[in-house]
Amino acid sequence: MADMGAAQSFRQSPVGDRQIVAFDFDGTLTIRDSFTAFLRWRAGAAGWAIGLARMAPALATYIGDRDRGRIKAASVREFLHGVERAALEAEAERYADQVWDRFMRPDALACWKAWGEKGAHRVIVTASPETTVAPFARRLGAEGLLGTQLVFDAQDRVTGAFAGENCRGEEKVRRLRAAYGDDMSLAAAYGDTSGDTEMIAIAAEKGFRIFTARP
């Protein structure tokens, strides 16, 4: 039986009566897309080039349909299929350690810290897989992490499928309400692409592309 793989890699904290603040990850807390960068780092230059060549049909389809979920699933199948969960988590941890200092936006980190000092429940809501973002979330001291969820098979290996939808757009709002209740409200939300629009729209404080600093 296959199962969702991300639940074991990050422990959510209870909300209580704290304000909820949602942060997109890629391009908001970071300077670039973390999942693509992780796959390239893991594959190496030669492996990355070979993988992209094999993905040519999927990339051609993406040019036509712009389906981010489909192209992401194709990249997972090409670069991660059959990888054991423990190995993937260990690699994600090493990657986060290596890139942290040149990857995280200082102004976003300052905002993150300020909300933490106010006692807010800070949740990362990302289209990247929870498994690969979890090391960053732990290092940030995040109270919550909601992302695209990989599926692992009975041998605990990546199947290449997702458990649910790609976590962007309206799916971010759906995941937030599933986690915190239909009457959930956001004190603030921060993002940088059209995939964050719906999440930002339901927040009292709306932060769109306000973080621009580089390490």
C-alpha positions as CSV (number, residue, x, y, z in Angstrom):
1,M,0.0,0.0,0.0
2,A,1.3,3.5,-0.9
3,D,1.1,6.3,1.6
4,M,1.8,10.0,1.9
5,G,5.4,10.6,2.7
6,A,5.7,13.9,4.3
7,A,3.9,13.4,7.6
8,Q,6.9,11.8,9.3
9,S,9.4,14.5,8.4
10,F,7.8,17.5,10.1
11,R,5.8,17.8,13.3
12,Q,3.0,20.4,13.3
13,S,2.6,22.6,16.4
14,P,-0.8,23.3,17.9
15,V,-2.3,26.7,17.2
16,G,-4.2,27.5,20.3
17,D,-5.3,31.1,20.2
18,R,-2.3,32.4,18.3
19,Q,-2.5,34.4,15.1
20,I,-1.8,32.3,12.0
21,V,0.7,33.8,9.5
22,A,1.3,32.0,6.1
23,F,4.5,32.3,4.1
24,D,5.1,30.9,0.6
25,F,8.6,29.4,0.4
26,D,10.1,29.5,-3.0
27,G,10.9,33.1,-4.1
28,T,9.4,34.5,-0.9
29,L,11.6,33.1,1.9
30,T,14.2,32.0,-0.6
31,I,15.8,33.6,-3.7
32,R,14.7,30.9,-6.1
33,D,12.8,27.7,-6.6
34,S,14.1,25.2,-4.0
35,F,12.8,22.0,-5.6
36,T,14.4,22.5,-9.0
37,A,17.6,23.6,-7.3
38,F,17.5,20.5,-5.1
39,L,17.0,18.1,-8.0
40,R,19.8,19.7,-10.0
41,W,22.1,19.5,-6.9
42,R,21.3,15.9,-6.3
43,A,21.6,14.8,-9.9
44,G,24.9,16.6,-10.7
45,A,25.6,18.3,-13.9
46,A,25.7,15.2,-16.1
47,G,22.7,13.6,-14.5
48,W,20.7,16.8,-14.7
49,A,21.4,17.2,-18.5
50,I,20.5,13.6,-19.1
51,G,17.3,13.9,-17.1
52,L,16.2,17.0,-18.9
53,A,16.8,15.3,-22.2
54,R,14.5,12.4,-21.1
55,M,11.9,14.9,-20.0
56,A,11.8,16.6,-23.4
57,P,8.2,15.3,-24.2
58,A,6.9,16.5,-20.8
59,L,8.6,19.9,-21.3
60,A,7.1,20.3,-24.7
61,T,3.7,19.5,-23.3
62,Y,4.3,22.1,-20.5
63,I,4.9,24.8,-23.1
64,G,1.4,24.2,-24.4
65,D,-0.6,23.6,-21.2
66,R,1.4,25.3,-18.5
67,D,0.3,22.7,-16.0
68,R,2.8,23.1,-13.2
69,G,1.5,20.1,-11.3
70,R,2.0,17.8,-14.3
71,I,5.6,19.0,-15.1
72,K,6.5,18.7,-11.4
73,A,5.2,15.1,-11.3
74,A,7.3,14.3,-14.4
75,S,10.4,15.7,-12.8
76,V,9.7,13.6,-9.6
77,R,9.4,10.5,-11.8
78,E,12.6,11.2,-13.7
79,F,14.8,12.3,-10.8
80,L,13.4,10.7,-7.7
81,H,11.5,7.5,-8.7
82,G,12.5,4.6,-6.5
83,V,14.5,6.7,-3.9
84,E,13.9,5.5,-0.4
85,R,12.3,8.0,2.0
86,A,15.1,8.0,4.5
87,A,17.7,8.6,1.8
88,L,15.6,11.5,0.4
89,E,15.2,13.1,3.8
90,A,18.9,12.8,4.5
91,E,19.8,14.4,1.2
92,A,17.3,17.2,1.7
93,E,18.9,17.9,5.1
94,R,22.3,18.0,3.6
95,Y,21.1,20.3,0.8
96,A,19.5,22.7,3.2
97,D,22.7,22.9,5.3
98,Q,24.8,23.6,2.2
99,V,22.7,26.3,0.6
100,W,21.1,28.1,3.6
101,D,23.5,31.0,3.8
102,R,23.2,31.9,0.1
103,F,19.5,30.9,-0.3
104,M,17.4,32.7,2.3
105,R,16.2,36.3,1.9
106,P,17.4,38.4,4.9
107,D,14.3,40.7,4.8
108,A,12.0,37.7,4.7
109,L,13.8,36.1,7.6
110,A,13.5,39.3,9.6
111,C,9.7,39.4,9.0
112,W,9.5,35.7,9.9
113,K,11.4,36.3,13.2
114,A,9.2,39.4,14.0
115,W,6.0,37.3,13.7
116,G,7.6,34.7,15.9
117,E,8.4,37.2,18.6
118,K,4.7,38.2,18.5
119,G,3.8,34.6,19.3
120,A,2.3,33.9,15.9
121,H,1.8,30.4,14.4
122,R,3.9,30.6,11.3
123,V,3.1,28.1,8.6
124,I,5.0,27.6,5.3
125,V,2.5,26.9,2.4
126,T,4.4,25.7,-0.6
127,A,4.1,24.0,-3.9
128,S,7.4,22.2,-3.3
129,P,7.3,18.8,-1.7
130,E,7.0,18.9,2.1
131,T,9.8,16.3,2.3
132,T,12.4,18.6,0.7
133,V,11.2,21.8,2.4
134,A,11.0,20.1,5.9
135,P,14.7,20.7,6.8
136,F,14.3,24.4,6.0
137,A,11.1,24.6,8.1
138,R,12.7,22.9,11.1
139,R,15.7,25.3,10.9
140,L,13.3,28.2,10.7
141,G,11.4,26.9,13.7
142,A,8.2,26.8,11.7
143,E,5.1,25.9,13.6
144,G,3.5,24.4,10.4
145,L,4.3,23.1,7.0
146,L,1.8,22.5,4.2
147,G,3.2,21.5,0.7
148,T,2.8,19.1,-2.1
149,Q,2.9,15.6,-0.8
150,L,4.9,12.8,-2.4
151,V,3.6,9.2,-2.3
152,F,5.8,6.4,-1.1
153,D,5.2,2.7,-1.9
154,A,5.1,-0.3,0.5
155,Q,8.9,-0.4,0.4
156,D,9.0,3.3,1.4
157,R,10.3,4.5,-2.0
158,V,9.1,7.4,-4.1
159,T,6.5,6.4,-6.6
160,G,6.4,9.6,-8.7
161,A,2.8,10.4,-7.8
162,F,1.4,13.1,-5.5
163,A,-1.0,12.5,-2.6
164,G,-3.5,15.2,-3.7
165,E,-3.1,18.3,-5.8
166,N,-0.1,20.4,-6.4
167,C,-0.1,22.9,-3.5
168,R,-0.6,26.2,-5.3
169,G,-3.4,28.6,-6.0
170,E,-6.8,27.6,-4.5
171,E,-5.2,24.4,-3.2
172,K,-3.2,26.5,-0.7
173,V,-6.4,27.9,0.8
174,R,-8.0,24.4,0.8
175,R,-5.0,23.0,2.6
176,L,-5.0,25.8,5.2
177,R,-8.7,25.2,5.9
178,A,-8.2,21.5,6.1
179,A,-5.4,22.0,8.7
180,Y,-6.9,24.9,10.7
181,G,-10.6,24.7,10.1
182,D,-13.1,26.3,7.7
183,D,-13.3,29.4,9.9
184,M,-9.6,29.8,9.9
185,S,-8.3,33.4,9.4
186,L,-4.8,34.6,8.5
187,A,-3.3,37.6,10.3
188,A,-0.9,37.9,7.3
189,A,0.2,36.1,4.2
190,Y,3.3,36.5,2.0
191,G,4.0,35.3,-1.5
192,D,5.5,36.2,-4.8
193,T,3.6,34.5,-7.7
194,S,0.1,34.0,-9.0
195,G,0.1,30.7,-7.1
196,D,-0.1,32.7,-3.9
197,T,-2.9,35.1,-4.9
198,E,-5.8,33.2,-3.3
199,M,-3.9,32.7,0.0
200,I,-2.9,36.4,0.2
201,A,-6.5,37.4,-0.6
202,I,-7.9,35.9,2.6
203,A,-5.3,37.5,4.9
204,A,-5.7,40.7,6.9
205,E,-2.1,41.8,6.0
206,K,-1.3,41.1,2.4
207,G,2.3,40.9,1.4
208,F,3.0,40.3,-2.3
209,R,6.5,40.5,-3.6
210,I,7.6,42.6,-0.6
211,F,10.8,40.7,0.1
212,T,13.6,41.5,-2.4
213,A,16.9,41.3,-0.4
214,R,19.5,38.8,-1.3
215,P,22.1,37.2,1.0
